[in-house]
Amino acid sequence: MPSAFRLSSLFLFLFLFSVSASSQSTGKVIQERIVKSALLKKDVKYTIYLPADYESSDRTYPVVYLLHGYTDDNTGWLQFGEINRYADKAIAEGKIPPMIIIMPNADSTFYINAYDGKADYENFFIKEFIPAVEKTWKIKSEKRFRGIAGLSMGGYGTLIYSLKYPELFAAAAPLSAFVTEEDALVKMPEANYNATFGQLFGRGLKGQERVTKTFLDNHILKIVADKSANDLKKVRYWIDCGDDDFLIRGNCTLHIALTEKAVPHEFRVRDGAHNWTYWRTGIVDALAFIGESFHQK
């Protein structure tokens, strides 16, 4: 019969082993880094998730740019989405490949260039942000190893960038994306329009005046309508929106538009609304879809 000393030693070994194994499968989060922007004339914060073996490996990693929603910032996906915990578990279980996840701060820019040139966030993201972070971290800087995802305003940014710059992204996964039709913007109450969209498309506009060139240049459904099916097929799309989400109509319209052009894509309507419960339960599937693009066929 084993002695009490041997049993306690065994338990201590098993405990230390479990702690060691757990620490080895836990990625690292750096909550705040900055990119100095000449275009925006300020420092832009970002949060980054690094997979567990990042510091012990000489390899480079695929990357997913994960975009926050309206009123959030670069910490949204970390604080409320618990992205590090979900990514750790999914990587450990083999659901997603080890990847770097980068979460930039975009304030309330909707990730586009404003009509008056005072906030050219789109130019910053494409010309400054991606090159800067991909030189800083061990990232595979190729289209086939680069994905993009986001929620709500970030879902809109995901669609804007993947549609406008298909040469940069292998896959895109917009969750509860802001996709709207012209009439919704035209009929929007004045206070709502000015508070959210005036800075983007033109301040103090009413009715049909709101359908400005900037709006049309960034109108998801118009971009899809104007592009050929072959152009749209250059990026793999995962579109996910809850059945009780106020944005479900626009997402369904986007699905129909892609279907009519015979563009392969995944469309998910799950039980849920426009909230973190929905996004937390959908992010692993979205990352898994993007991760498939990183595999060699």
C-alpha positions in Angstrom: 0.0 0.0 0.0 1.6 3.4 -1.0 2.7 5.6 1.8 1.0 9.0 2.5 4.3 10.6 1.4 4.2 8.9 -2.0 0.5 9.8 -2.5 1.0 13.4 -1.6 4.0 13.6 -3.9 1.9 12.1 -6.7 -0.8 14.6 -6.2 1.7 17.4 -6.1 3.2 16.2 -9.4 -0.2 15.9 -11.1 -1.2 19.4 -9.9 2.0 20.9 -11.2 1.7 19.0 -14.4 -1.9 20.3 -14.9 -0.9 23.9 -14.1 2.0 23.6 -16.6 -0.2 22.1 -19.3 -2.8 24.8 -18.7 -0.2 27.6 -19.0 1.2 26.1 -22.2 -2.2 26.3 -23.8 -3.0 29.9 -22.7 -2.3 32.7 -25.2 -1.0 36.1 -24.3 -3.0 39.3 -24.5 -1.4 42.7 -24.8 -4.2 45.1 -24.1 -2.6 48.2 -25.5 -0.1 49.0 -28.2 -0.2 51.9 -30.6 0.4 52.7 -34.3 1.4 56.3 -35.0 -0.7 57.6 -37.9 0.4 60.3 -40.1 -3.0 60.2 -41.9 -5.1 60.6 -38.8 -2.5 62.7 -37.0 -2.7 60.7 -33.8 -1.8 57.5 -32.1 -4.2 54.6 -32.7 -4.5 52.0 -30.0 -4.9 48.3 -30.7 -5.2 45.1 -28.6 -3.5 41.8 -29.7 -3.9 38.2 -28.9 -0.9 35.9 -29.4 -1.2 32.1 -29.4 0.3 30.1 -26.6 3.5 29.1 -28.5 4.2 32.5 -29.9 7.2 33.3 -27.8 8.7 29.8 -27.9 8.4 29.3 -31.6 10.3 30.6 -34.6 7.3 30.2 -36.9 5.1 33.0 -38.3 1.3 33.0 -37.9 -1.8 33.7 -39.9 -3.7 36.8 -38.7 -7.3 37.8 -38.2 -8.3 41.5 -37.8 -11.2 41.6 -35.4 -13.2 44.8 -35.5 -15.3 46.2 -32.6 -18.8 47.7 -32.7 -20.2 51.2 -32.3 -19.5 52.7 -28.9 -16.8 50.1 -28.1 -13.1 50.3 -28.6 -10.1 48.0 -29.1 -10.8 46.3 -25.8 -14.4 45.3 -26.6 -13.7 41.9 -27.9 -11.4 41.2 -25.0 -13.6 42.7 -22.2 -17.0 41.6 -23.3 -16.3 39.0 -26.0 -13.7 37.1 -23.9 -11.9 36.4 -27.2 -8.7 35.1 -25.5 -10.6 32.4 -23.6 -12.5 31.3 -26.7 -9.4 31.3 -28.9 -7.4 29.4 -26.4 -10.0 26.7 -26.1 -10.6 26.5 -29.9 -6.9 26.2 -30.6 -6.4 23.6 -28.0 -9.3 21.5 -29.3 -8.1 21.9 -32.9 -11.1 23.9 -34.1 -9.0 26.8 -35.3 -5.3 26.9 -36.2 -3.0 29.0 -34.0 -3.5 32.6 -35.1 -2.8 36.1 -34.1 -5.9 38.2 -33.5 -5.5 42.0 -33.8 -8.2 44.4 -32.5 -7.8 48.0 -33.6 -9.6 51.0 -32.1 -11.8 52.8 -34.6 -13.9 55.0 -32.4 -17.2 55.7 -34.3 -15.7 56.0 -37.8 -17.5 52.9 -39.2 -14.0 52.1 -40.6 -14.5 54.4 -43.6 -13.2 57.7 -44.8 -15.5 60.5 -43.7 -17.0 62.9 -46.3 -15.0 65.9 -45.2 -11.6 64.2 -45.0 -11.2 64.8 -41.3 -11.1 61.1 -40.4 -9.7 58.9 -43.2 -9.8 55.7 -41.2 -10.1 53.4 -44.2 -6.9 54.8 -45.7 -5.2 54.5 -42.3 -6.2 50.9 -41.9 -5.1 49.8 -45.3 -2.0 52.0 -45.9 -0.7 52.4 -42.3 -2.2 49.9 -39.8 -1.8 46.6 -41.6 1.7 47.2 -42.8 2.8 48.5 -39.4 1.5 45.6 -37.3 2.6 43.0 -39.8 6.1 44.3 -39.5 6.0 44.3 -35.7 4.7 40.8 -35.1 5.5 37.4 -36.6 2.7 37.5 -39.1 2.4 35.7 -42.5 1.8 38.8 -44.7 0.0 37.2 -47.5 -3.7 37.2 -48.6 -4.2 33.5 -48.0 -3.1 33.9 -44.4 -5.1 37.0 -43.6 -8.8 37.2 -42.5 -11.1 39.8 -41.1 -14.2 39.7 -38.9 -16.2 42.0 -36.7 -19.6 42.7 -35.1 -22.2 45.4 -36.0 -20.2 48.5 -37.1 -17.2 46.1 -37.2 -19.2 43.8 -39.4 -19.8 46.7 -41.7 -16.1 47.4 -41.7 -15.4 43.7 -42.4 -17.6 43.9 -45.5 -16.2 47.3 -46.7 -12.6 46.1 -46.5 -13.2 42.6 -48.0 -15.3 44.0 -50.8 -13.0 46.9 -51.7 -9.7 45.1 -51.1 -10.3 41.4 -52.1 -6.5 41.2 -52.8 -5.8 41.5 -49.1 -8.2 39.0 -47.4 -8.8 35.3 -47.9 -12.0 35.3 -45.8 -14.4 37.6 -44.1 -16.8 36.9 -41.3 -19.2 39.8 -40.5 -21.4 39.2 -37.5 -24.7 41.2 -37.2 -23.2 43.6 -39.7 -24.7 47.0 -40.3 -26.2 46.6 -43.7 -28.9 49.0 -44.7 -30.8 50.2 -47.7 -31.1 53.8 -48.8 -34.7 54.3 -47.6 -33.7 53.4 -44.0 -31.1 56.2 -44.1 -33.5 58.7 -45.8 -36.3 58.0 -43.2 -34.1 58.0 -40.2 -35.1 60.5 -37.4 -33.0 63.6 -37.7 -31.5 63.2 -34.2 -30.4 59.7 -34.9 -28.9 60.5 -38.2 -26.9 63.5 -36.9 -25.6 61.6 -33.9 -24.4 58.6 -35.7 -24.0 59.2 -39.5 -23.7 63.0 -39.9 -20.0 62.9 -39.3 -19.6 60.2 -42.0 -21.9 61.2 -44.8 -22.7 64.9 -44.3 -24.0 66.9 -41.3 -27.4 68.5 -41.1 -28.8 66.6 -44.2 -32.4 65.6 -44.5 -34.2 63.0 -46.5 -32.8 62.2 -49.9 -29.9 64.6 -49.3 -28.3 62.0 -47.1 -27.7 59.7 -50.1 -24.3 61.4 -50.7 -21.4 60.2 -52.8 -19.7 59.0 -49.6 -22.7 57.0 -48.6 -23.0 55.4 -52.1 -19.3 54.6 -52.2 -19.7 52.7 -48.9 -23.2 51.2 -49.5 -22.7 47.5 -49.1 -25.6 46.4 -51.3 -24.6 48.8 -54.1 -21.0 47.6 -54.0 -22.2 44.0 -54.3 -24.6 45.0 -57.1 -21.9 46.8 -59.1 -19.3 44.0 -58.7 -19.1 41.0 -61.0 -19.6 37.5 -59.6 -16.0 36.7 -60.3 -14.8 39.7 -58.3 -17.1 38.7 -55.4 -15.8 35.2 -55.4 -12.2 36.3 -54.5 -13.1 36.3 -50.8 -14.8 33.6 -48.8 -17.8 35.0 -46.8 -19.4 33.9 -43.5 -22.4 36.0 -42.7 -24.1 35.5 -39.3 -27.1 37.5 -37.9 -29.7 36.8 -35.2 -33.3 36.3 -36.0 -34.3 39.0 -33.5 -31.6 41.4 -34.6 -32.8 44.8 -35.9 -30.2 44.4 -38.7 -31.6 41.0 -39.9 -33.3 42.5 -42.9 -30.2 44.0 -44.4 -28.2 40.8 -43.8 -30.9 38.7 -45.5 -30.9 41.2 -48.4 -27.1 40.8 -48.7 -27.5 37.0 -48.7 -30.1 37.2 -51.5 -27.9 39.5 -53.5 -24.9 37.1 -53.3 -27.2 34.1 -54.0 -28.6 35.8 -57.2 -25.0 36.2 -58.4 -24.2 32.6 -57.6 -21.5 33.7 -55.2 -20.7 30.9 -52.7 -21.0 32.0 -49.1 -22.2 30.7 -45.7 -25.3 32.4 -44.2 -26.3 31.7 -40.6 -29.4 32.9 -38.9 -29.4 31.8 -35.3 -31.7 32.4 -32.4 -30.6 35.7 -30.8 -30.5 39.4 -30.8 -27.9 42.2 -31.2 -25.9 41.5 -28.1 -22.7 39.9 -26.7 -24.4 36.6 -25.9 -25.0 36.2 -29.6 -21.5 37.3 -30.7 -19.7 35.2 -28.0 -21.5 32.1 -29.1 -20.7 32.7 -32.8 -17.1 33.8 -32.9 -15.5 30.4 -32.8 -17.5 29.2 -35.8 -16.5 32.4 -37.6 -12.8 32.0 -36.8 -13.0 28.3 -37.8 -14.4 29.3 -41.2 -11.6 31.8 -41.6 -9.1 29.3 -40.4 -10.1 26.9 -43.2 -8.7 29.4 -45.6 -5.3 29.1 -44.0 -5.0 25.4 -44.6 -3.2 24.1 -47.7 -5.4 22.2 -50.0 
